[in-house]
Amino acid sequence: MPHTTLEMGTMDNFLNIPQDSVTCKIRAKRGFATHPRSIAERERRTRISGKLRKLQELVPNMDKQTSYSDMLDLAVEHIKTLQNEIQDLNKHLDNCTCGCKKTS
């Protein structure tokens, strides 16, 4: 406790600090980022996860435990297989003699 008037004045000056002069950082709760870059990164990760879930639904034999790189490898192989099937079907249709030729 201050005993003299001078000490009391100093204590008053110490306690009367303008609110503008002190920058107080408020920490966010754990798991709740407040920085715009962190928020943008979290949204980006959420979008990527959603797209990968859709990819899992479309590509056969893709489990939830499959890593991202393995998911992409499986998707590429599946697309190549589908492209080959389309080429084979088009060849078969071109060689067809039943009169069902495709119209372009």
Summary of the structure (lengths in Angstrom):
residues: 104
radius of gyration: 33.3
end to end distance: 95.9
largest distance: 113.1
contacts: 169
relative contact order: 0.05
helix: 62%
strand: 0%
